[in-house]
Amino acid sequence: MSKNSSEYLINRKDKQYEVVIGLEVHAQVLSESKLFSTSATKFGAEPNTQVSLVDAAFPGMLPVINEFCVKQAIKTGIGLNAKINNRSVFDRKNYFYADLPQGYQISQFKDPIVGEGKVILDMPDGQKEVGIERLHLEQDAGKSIHDLDPQNTFVDLNRSGVALMEIVSKPDLRSPDEVSVYIKKLRSIMQYLGTCDGNMQEGSLRADVNISVRAKGSKEFGTRCEIKNVNSIKFMQMAIEYEANRQVNLIEEGKLIDQETRLFDTKKNETRSMRSKEDAHDYRYFPDPDLLPLEVSDEFIDELKKDIPELPDVKKKRFIDKFKLSPYEATILVSDINIAKYFEEVVAKMGKNKDIKLAVNWITGELFAVLNKKNLEISQSPVSAKNLAILINLIKNGTISGKIAKTVFELMLEGDKDPQKIVEEKGLKQQSDPKTIEALIDKIINDNREKAIEYKQGKEKLFGFFVGQTMKASGGKANPQLINEILKKKL
């Protein structure tokens, strides 16, 4: 098997196969009420407590479009560099599930609200453009719960009618790594826009993964299988690897691949058949007679464009130009809107004589390590941007060394303590008096005359020995730069 950042190749005998991937991402619209009713959308509410007569499909109940959800979809389309359609139509998609009370889903088929767009991925070997086919609005179904009773299935309709944006990519993805970067980029754009919180644990973001394989170099697409409702990036990657290898094995055995819908079993790490893949006509789409076509003017769209914030790609360019960051550093910092905000707040609190490089290193190094260990988001950081800025300035102006700073940082984690006070209370201030350090060095050289002679005779590695002994004698508080300067003169 051969992998790099932009392709995933499966080797069989003298042949190589590539995987072709397209995603249908279902993103829950960040809205306090549902797409066609005023019911709440709060996560974790008691079952069936956020259900109106419309959501439960009582006879005679008519849906009324939520204008805010429409605005959120258009803003997302603008963020995806996509065409916003002035006219779109809501259709009925007919199928029968116990948790679909109407017996159909209100969705969009031929005339979606958003047309073609694109997303730029930052891959290790360069940028890659992934095409967006469309974005359409639709209502979510309820939830069937199978594990509360051995005999019965329970239905919770709290999600019924919740607004979803289905974002359909073109089949431009070629590896599990690209899928990971694509989902993270999509989530980042929507978080910047405030149109979806991207919380995969709560089901706010999930995807159907379309996978096919073909001989490398072939232009023809293979038969695709759709893996339904995958709710984590890790599971998407695992499902792609398993399914791609399953399809290649069938081809190598001379068998046909069935076009079908499959599920990914996370415990067994395998996909299994769910049903044969339906075509559009199987759903008997037709325009919903209860909803007029949705018409939005260019003026309406232009007003929304004015509210679009600085998005990740634009922010990345600004960080590179303004702060002289590397593309890699900028990509990390803009990947999450809260990380970008934290970084900019640290930089602002550092004042005029700031060390941007040091700030980036501390945020992406020590701070990220703590957040990962404690499983925290940066918005839950135990160290405020203000106090981290103070700590970085203490290193910059020579008050403490980088080594002492790590000790101070550990103490700061206990309730976001002020690093200045920690340094004063613990007596951790760096010794930067040349006479004091010179006296320490004189004693160490005097106590180690033989090693000093060896150093002068060419054994340069011993310089580190003298640095270490001086630091030890100072309790780790001596200014390393001054130690180096004085030692070079003395030796």
GUKEFI-510028 format. One line per 10 residues: number of its first residue (from 1); their letters; for each residue x, y, z negated of C-alpha. Coordinates in nm, 2 decimals, always signed. Layout:
// residues N
NUM	A	X Y Z | ... .
END
This chain:
// residues 491
1	MSKNSSEYLI	+0.00 +0.00 +0.00 | +0.14 +0.34 +0.09 | +0.04 +0.66 -0.08 | +0.13 +1.03 -0.06 | -0.05 +1.35 -0.13 | -0.25 +1.36 +0.19 | -0.32 +1.00 +0.29 | -0.40 +0.66 +0.14 | -0.28 +0.38 +0.36 | -0.36 +0.01 +0.31 .
11	NRKDKQYEVV	-0.11 -0.23 +0.46 | -0.21 -0.57 +0.60 | +0.04 -0.78 +0.80 | +0.15 -0.56 +1.09 | -0.15 -0.32 +1.06 | -0.22 +0.00 +0.85 | -0.56 +0.12 +0.76 | -0.66 +0.47 +0.65 | -0.96 +0.56 +0.43 | -1.21 +0.83 +0.54 .
21	IGLEVHAQVL	-1.41 +0.99 +0.26 | -1.70 +1.24 +0.25 | -1.86 +1.36 -0.07 | -2.22 +1.46 -0.16 | -2.17 +1.66 -0.48 | -2.48 +1.72 -0.69 | -2.42 +2.03 -0.90 | -2.68 +2.14 -1.15 | -2.77 +2.51 -1.11 | -2.68 +2.71 -1.42 .
31	SESKLFSTSA	-3.03 +2.84 -1.50 | -3.24 +2.85 -1.81 | -3.55 +2.72 -1.62 | -3.62 +2.46 -1.36 | -3.64 +2.50 -0.98 | -4.02 +2.50 -0.96 | -4.14 +2.55 -1.32 | -4.07 +2.75 -1.63 | -3.96 +2.45 -1.83 | -3.63 +2.48 -2.02 .
41	TKFGAEPNTQ	-3.31 +2.30 -1.90 | -3.12 +2.27 -2.23 | -2.90 +1.96 -2.25 | -2.96 +1.71 -2.53 | -3.32 +1.81 -2.62 | -3.56 +1.54 -2.76 | -3.69 +1.32 -2.47 | -3.99 +1.46 -2.28 | -4.00 +1.79 -2.47 | -3.90 +2.01 -2.17 .
51	VSLVDAAFPG	-4.17 +1.89 -1.93 | -4.44 +2.11 -1.78 | -4.75 +1.98 -1.59 | -4.56 +2.06 -1.26 | -4.26 +1.85 -1.37 | -4.49 +1.56 -1.46 | -4.67 +1.59 -1.13 | -5.02 +1.63 -1.27 | -5.28 +1.66 -0.99 | -5.34 +2.01 -0.87 .
61	MLPVINEFCV	-5.02 +2.16 -1.01 | -4.83 +2.38 -0.76 | -4.46 +2.44 -0.75 | -4.34 +2.81 -0.76 | -3.98 +2.87 -0.65 | -3.74 +3.01 -0.91 | -3.57 +3.31 -0.75 | -3.27 +3.30 -0.98 | -3.19 +2.94 -0.86 | -3.21 +3.07 -0.50 .
71	KQAIKTGIGL	-2.96 +3.35 -0.59 | -2.73 +3.10 -0.75 | -2.73 +2.88 -0.44 | -2.65 +3.17 -0.21 | -2.37 +3.29 -0.44 | -2.22 +2.94 -0.43 | -2.25 +2.94 -0.05 | -2.06 +3.28 -0.04 | -1.79 +3.13 -0.26 | -1.76 +2.84 -0.02 .
81	NAKINNRSVF	-1.70 +3.07 +0.28 | -2.02 +2.94 +0.42 | -2.30 +3.06 +0.65 | -2.61 +3.17 +0.45 | -2.92 +3.09 +0.65 | -3.19 +3.36 +0.66 | -3.46 +3.09 +0.68 | -3.47 +2.76 +0.51 | -3.74 +2.50 +0.45 | -3.83 +2.27 +0.15 .
91	DRKNYFYADL	-3.92 +1.92 +0.25 | -4.07 +1.62 +0.08 | -3.83 +1.32 +0.06 | -4.05 +1.02 +0.00 | -3.93 +0.73 -0.22 | -4.06 +0.56 -0.53 | -3.88 +0.54 -0.87 | -4.04 +0.52 -1.21 | -3.86 +0.84 -1.31 | -3.98 +1.03 -1.00 .
101	PQGYQISQFK	-4.34 +1.13 -1.10 | -4.45 +1.28 -0.77 | -4.35 +0.98 -0.56 | -4.13 +1.22 -0.36 | -3.85 +1.47 -0.42 | -3.87 +1.83 -0.31 | -3.54 +1.88 -0.12 | -3.42 +2.04 +0.21 | -3.35 +1.85 +0.52 | -3.32 +2.01 +0.87 .
111	DPIVGEGKVI	-3.31 +2.37 +0.74 | -3.09 +2.41 +0.43 | -3.03 +2.73 +0.25 | -2.65 +2.72 +0.32 | -2.47 +2.60 +0.64 | -2.11 +2.52 +0.72 | -1.82 +2.64 +0.51 | -1.48 +2.54 +0.39 | -1.27 +2.48 +0.08 | -0.89 +2.51 +0.07 .
121	LDMPDGQKEV	-0.70 +2.24 -0.13 | -0.35 +2.30 -0.27 | -0.18 +1.97 -0.22 | +0.19 +1.90 -0.32 | +0.28 +1.89 +0.05 | +0.09 +2.20 +0.15 | -0.26 +2.33 +0.19 | -0.55 +2.13 +0.34 | -0.89 +2.26 +0.46 | -1.19 +2.05 +0.39 .
131	GIERLHLEQD	-1.51 +2.14 +0.58 | -1.85 +2.19 +0.41 | -2.14 +2.06 +0.61 | -2.42 +2.22 +0.41 | -2.55 +2.31 +0.07 | -2.92 +2.26 +0.00 | -3.14 +2.30 -0.30 | -3.34 +2.01 -0.45 | -3.50 +1.90 -0.77 | -3.36 +1.63 -0.99 .
141	AGKSIHDLDP	-3.54 +1.32 -1.10 | -3.60 +1.21 -1.45 | -3.40 +0.95 -1.63 | -3.47 +0.58 -1.68 | -3.34 +0.43 -2.01 | -3.29 +0.06 -2.00 | -3.10 -0.01 -2.33 | -3.36 +0.09 -2.60 | -3.58 -0.22 -2.56 | -3.51 -0.57 -2.42 .
151	QNTFVDLNRS	-3.85 -0.58 -2.25 | -3.92 -0.22 -2.14 | -3.77 +0.07 -1.96 | -3.82 +0.41 -2.11 | -3.85 +0.73 -1.90 | -3.74 +1.08 -2.01 | -3.86 +1.35 -1.78 | -3.65 +1.64 -1.93 | -3.44 +1.64 -1.62 | -3.73 +1.61 -1.38 .
161	GVALMEIVSK	-3.74 +1.93 -1.17 | -3.40 +2.06 -1.28 | -3.24 +2.26 -0.99 | -2.96 +2.09 -0.81 | -2.73 +2.21 -0.53 | -2.62 +1.92 -0.31 | -2.29 +2.02 -0.15 | -2.21 +1.79 +0.14 | -1.85 +1.78 +0.27 | -1.74 +1.67 +0.61 .
171	PDLRSPDEVS	-1.55 +1.34 +0.63 | -1.22 +1.52 +0.59 | -1.08 +1.36 +0.27 | -0.82 +1.09 +0.31 | -0.71 +0.98 -0.04 | -0.82 +0.95 -0.40 | -0.58 +1.24 -0.48 | -0.75 +1.47 -0.23 | -1.09 +1.38 -0.38 | -0.96 +1.47 -0.73 .
181	VYIKKLRSIM	-0.83 +1.81 -0.61 | -1.15 +1.88 -0.41 | -1.38 +1.81 -0.70 | -1.17 +2.03 -0.93 | -1.16 +2.31 -0.68 | -1.53 +2.30 -0.62 | -1.59 +2.30 -0.99 | -1.35 +2.59 -1.04 | -1.53 +2.80 -0.77 | -1.87 +2.74 -0.93 .
191	QYLGTCDGNM	-1.74 +2.81 -1.28 | -1.59 +3.14 -1.16 | -1.93 +3.23 -1.00 | -2.13 +3.12 -1.30 | -2.35 +2.90 -1.09 | -2.27 +2.55 -1.24 | -2.09 +2.47 -1.56 | -1.93 +2.16 -1.40 | -1.97 +1.95 -1.72 | -1.95 +1.59 -1.59 .
201	QEGSLRADVN	-2.01 +1.44 -1.93 | -2.35 +1.60 -1.94 | -2.43 +1.51 -1.58 | -2.41 +1.87 -1.45 | -2.17 +1.75 -1.18 | -2.18 +1.41 -1.01 | -2.12 +1.28 -0.66 | -2.22 +1.02 -0.41 | -1.89 +0.90 -0.24 | -1.91 +0.79 +0.13 .
211	ISVRAKGSKE	-1.62 +0.56 +0.22 | -1.52 +0.39 +0.54 | -1.19 +0.26 +0.68 | -1.03 +0.24 +1.02 | -0.70 +0.15 +1.18 | -0.45 +0.42 +1.14 | -0.45 +0.64 +1.45 | -0.80 +0.55 +1.55 | -1.05 +0.83 +1.62 | -1.36 +0.61 +1.57 .
221	FGTRCEIKNV	-1.52 +0.61 +1.23 | -1.58 +0.27 +1.06 | -1.91 +0.16 +0.90 | -1.95 +0.36 +0.58 | -2.08 +0.26 +0.24 | -2.21 +0.51 -0.01 | -2.12 +0.48 -0.38 | -2.40 +0.64 -0.58 | -2.39 +0.87 -0.88 | -2.03 +0.86 -0.98 .
231	NSIKFMQMAI	-1.99 +1.10 -1.28 | -1.61 +1.13 -1.34 | -1.31 +1.20 -1.12 | -1.13 +0.90 -1.25 | -1.42 +0.67 -1.16 | -1.44 +0.83 -0.81 | -1.07 +0.75 -0.76 | -1.11 +0.39 -0.89 | -1.42 +0.33 -0.68 | -1.24 +0.46 -0.36 .
241	EYEANRQVNL	-0.94 +0.23 -0.41 | -1.16 -0.08 -0.47 | -1.41 -0.01 -0.20 | -1.14 +0.07 +0.07 | -0.96 -0.25 -0.01 | -1.29 -0.45 -0.01 | -1.37 -0.32 +0.34 | -1.02 -0.38 +0.48 | -1.04 -0.74 +0.35 | -1.37 -0.80 +0.53 .
251	IEEGKLIDQE	-1.22 -0.66 +0.85 | -0.91 -0.88 +0.82 | -1.14 -1.18 +0.77 | -1.33 -1.10 +1.09 | -1.65 -1.01 +0.90 | -1.88 -0.71 +0.95 | -1.92 -0.43 +0.70 | -2.28 -0.37 +0.61 | -2.39 -0.01 +0.59 | -2.53 +0.00 +0.24 .
261	TRLFDTKKNE	-2.56 +0.19 -0.09 | -2.34 +0.05 -0.37 | -2.29 +0.11 -0.74 | -1.95 +0.13 -0.92 | -1.93 -0.09 -1.22 | -1.68 +0.09 -1.45 | -1.63 -0.21 -1.68 | -1.54 -0.45 -1.40 | -1.38 -0.18 -1.18 | -1.57 -0.29 -0.88 .
271	TRSMRSKEDA	-1.85 -0.18 -0.65 | -2.15 -0.39 -0.60 | -2.44 -0.38 -0.35 | -2.75 -0.19 -0.45 | -2.96 -0.17 -0.13 | -2.92 -0.14 +0.24 | -2.85 +0.22 +0.34 | -3.16 +0.42 +0.44 | -3.16 +0.65 +0.74 | -3.33 +0.98 +0.73 .
281	HDYRYFPDPD	-3.65 +0.85 +0.89 | -3.69 +0.60 +0.61 | -3.76 +0.88 +0.37 | -4.03 +1.02 +0.60 | -3.92 +1.38 +0.55 | -4.18 +1.65 +0.62 | -4.21 +2.02 +0.52 | -4.37 +2.06 +0.18 | -4.72 +2.20 +0.24 | -4.72 +2.37 -0.11 .
291	LLPLEVSDEF	-4.41 +2.58 -0.04 | -4.37 +2.85 +0.23 | -4.04 +2.86 +0.43 | -3.78 +3.05 +0.22 | -3.68 +3.37 +0.40 | -3.39 +3.59 +0.27 | -3.28 +3.91 +0.44 | -2.92 +4.02 +0.52 | -2.97 +4.30 +0.27 | -3.06 +4.05 +0.00 .
301	IDELKKDIPE	-2.74 +3.85 +0.08 | -2.52 +4.16 +0.09 | -2.65 +4.27 -0.26 | -2.54 +3.93 -0.39 | -2.20 +3.96 -0.23 | -2.14 +4.27 -0.44 | -2.16 +4.06 -0.75 | -1.91 +3.80 -0.64 | -1.62 +3.80 -0.88 | -1.25 +3.74 -0.80 .
311	LPDVKKKRFI	-1.24 +3.38 -0.69 | -0.95 +3.13 -0.75 | -0.77 +3.17 -0.42 | -0.78 +3.55 -0.44 | -0.67 +3.54 -0.81 | -0.39 +3.31 -0.72 | -0.25 +3.55 -0.46 | -0.28 +3.84 -0.71 | -0.09 +3.64 -0.97 | +0.19 +3.56 -0.73 .
321	DKFKLSPYEA	+0.22 +3.92 -0.60 | +0.17 +4.10 -0.94 | +0.34 +3.86 -1.18 | +0.60 +3.70 -0.94 | +0.47 +3.35 -1.03 | +0.55 +3.05 -0.82 | +0.25 +2.91 -0.62 | +0.25 +2.60 -0.85 | +0.23 +2.81 -1.17 | -0.04 +3.03 -1.02 .
331	TILVSDINIA	-0.24 +2.73 -0.91 | -0.24 +2.59 -1.27 | -0.34 +2.92 -1.42 | -0.63 +2.99 -1.19 | -0.76 +2.63 -1.19 | -0.99 +2.72 -1.48 | -1.15 +3.06 -1.53 | -1.09 +3.04 -1.90 | -0.72 +2.96 -1.86 | -0.69 +3.26 -1.62 .
341	KYFEEVVAKM	-0.86 +3.49 -1.87 | -0.64 +3.36 -2.16 | -0.32 +3.42 -1.95 | -0.42 +3.77 -1.86 | -0.52 +3.86 -2.22 | -0.17 +3.73 -2.34 | +0.00 +3.95 -2.07 | -0.21 +4.25 -2.17 | -0.14 +4.21 -2.54 | +0.24 +4.18 -2.48 .
351	GKNKDIKLAV	+0.27 +4.55 -2.40 | +0.52 +4.71 -2.16 | +0.84 +4.52 -2.21 | +0.68 +4.18 -2.13 | +0.84 +3.85 -2.03 | +0.58 +3.69 -1.80 | +0.79 +3.38 -1.74 | +0.81 +3.31 -2.11 | +0.43 +3.36 -2.14 | +0.37 +3.11 -1.86 .
361	NWITGELFAV	+0.61 +2.85 -2.01 | +0.44 +2.87 -2.35 | +0.09 +2.85 -2.22 | +0.15 +2.56 -1.98 | +0.40 +2.39 -2.22 | +0.34 +2.41 -2.60 | -0.02 +2.53 -2.59 | -0.14 +2.29 -2.32 | +0.03 +2.00 -2.51 | -0.17 +2.09 -2.83 .
371	LNKKNLEISQ	-0.50 +2.13 -2.64 | -0.44 +1.79 -2.47 | -0.35 +1.62 -2.80 | -0.66 +1.76 -2.98 | -0.88 +1.72 -2.67 | -0.98 +2.09 -2.67 | -1.07 +2.33 -2.39 | -0.86 +2.66 -2.38 | -1.18 +2.84 -2.50 | -1.14 +2.64 -2.82 .
381	SPVSAKNLAI	-0.77 +2.72 -2.86 | -0.65 +2.72 -3.22 | -0.41 +3.00 -3.13 | -0.56 +3.33 -3.00 | -0.42 +3.51 -2.70 | -0.33 +3.80 -2.92 | -0.12 +3.59 -3.16 | +0.05 +3.40 -2.88 | +0.15 +3.74 -2.73 | +0.30 +3.85 -3.07 .
391	LINLIKNGTI	+0.50 +3.52 -3.09 | +0.64 +3.56 -2.74 | +0.74 +3.92 -2.82 | +0.92 +3.80 -3.13 | +1.13 +3.56 -2.91 | +1.18 +3.83 -2.65 | +1.31 +4.10 -2.89 | +1.54 +3.85 -3.07 | +1.35 +3.84 -3.40 | +1.33 +3.46 -3.38 .
401	SGKIAKTVFE	+1.49 +3.20 -3.16 | +1.30 +2.97 -2.93 | +1.37 +2.68 -3.17 | +1.23 +2.87 -3.47 | +0.94 +2.98 -3.25 | +0.83 +2.62 -3.22 | +0.82 +2.59 -3.61 | +0.62 +2.92 -3.63 | +0.38 +2.79 -3.36 | +0.31 +2.47 -3.56 .
411	LMLEGDKDPQ	+0.22 +2.69 -3.86 | +0.00 +2.92 -3.64 | -0.22 +2.62 -3.56 | -0.35 +2.62 -3.92 | -0.61 +2.88 -3.87 | -0.46 +3.11 -3.60 | -0.22 +3.27 -3.84 | -0.03 +3.59 -3.75 | +0.32 +3.48 -3.64 | +0.48 +3.81 -3.78 .
421	KIVEEKGLKQ	+0.35 +3.73 -4.13 | +0.47 +3.36 -4.10 | +0.82 +3.48 -4.01 | +0.83 +3.73 -4.30 | +0.67 +3.49 -4.56 | +0.90 +3.19 -4.46 | +1.21 +3.40 -4.41 | +1.25 +3.27 -4.06 | +1.39 +3.59 -3.91 | +1.68 +3.53 -3.67 .
431	QSDPKTIEAL	+2.02 +3.64 -3.79 | +2.15 +3.89 -3.54 | +2.42 +4.06 -3.75 | +2.75 +4.00 -3.56 | +2.96 +4.03 -3.88 | +2.76 +3.77 -4.06 | +2.77 +3.53 -3.77 | +3.14 +3.60 -3.71 | +3.21 +3.51 -4.08 | +3.03 +3.18 -4.04 .
441	IDKIINDNRE	+3.23 +3.10 -3.72 | +3.56 +3.18 -3.88 | +3.49 +2.94 -4.16 | +3.38 +2.66 -3.92 | +3.69 +2.70 -3.70 | +3.91 +2.71 -4.01 | +3.75 +2.38 -4.13 | +3.79 +2.22 -3.79 | +4.14 +2.33 -3.68 | +4.21 +2.00 -3.49 .
451	KAIEYKQGKE	+3.89 +2.03 -3.29 | +3.97 +2.39 -3.21 | +4.31 +2.29 -3.07 | +4.16 +2.01 -2.87 | +3.91 +2.26 -2.72 | +4.19 +2.50 -2.62 | +4.37 +2.20 -2.46 | +4.07 +2.15 -2.22 | +3.82 +1.94 -2.41 | +3.54 +2.19 -2.33 .
461	KLFGFFVGQT	+3.26 +1.96 -2.45 | +3.36 +2.05 -2.81 | +3.21 +2.40 -2.76 | +2.87 +2.24 -2.83 | +3.00 +2.10 -3.15 | +3.09 +2.45 -3.28 | +2.76 +2.59 -3.17 | +2.58 +2.31 -3.36 | +2.79 +2.36 -3.67 | +2.72 +2.73 -3.67 .
471	MKASGGKANP	+2.35 +2.68 -3.63 | +2.35 +2.43 -3.91 | +2.54 +2.66 -4.14 | +2.29 +2.94 -4.07 | +1.99 +2.72 -4.14 | +1.89 +2.74 -3.77 | +1.85 +3.12 -3.79 | +2.16 +3.25 -3.62 | +2.10 +3.42 -3.28 | +2.22 +3.16 -3.02 .
481	QLINEILKKK	+2.33 +3.42 -2.77 | +2.55 +3.59 -3.03 | +2.69 +3.26 -3.14 | +2.80 +3.18 -2.78 | +2.95 +3.53 -2.73 | +3.15 +3.53 -3.05 | +3.26 +3.16 -3.02 | +3.40 +3.22 -2.67 | +3.61 +3.51 -2.80 | +3.73 +3.32 -3.11 .
491	L	+3.82 +3.00 -2.93 .
END
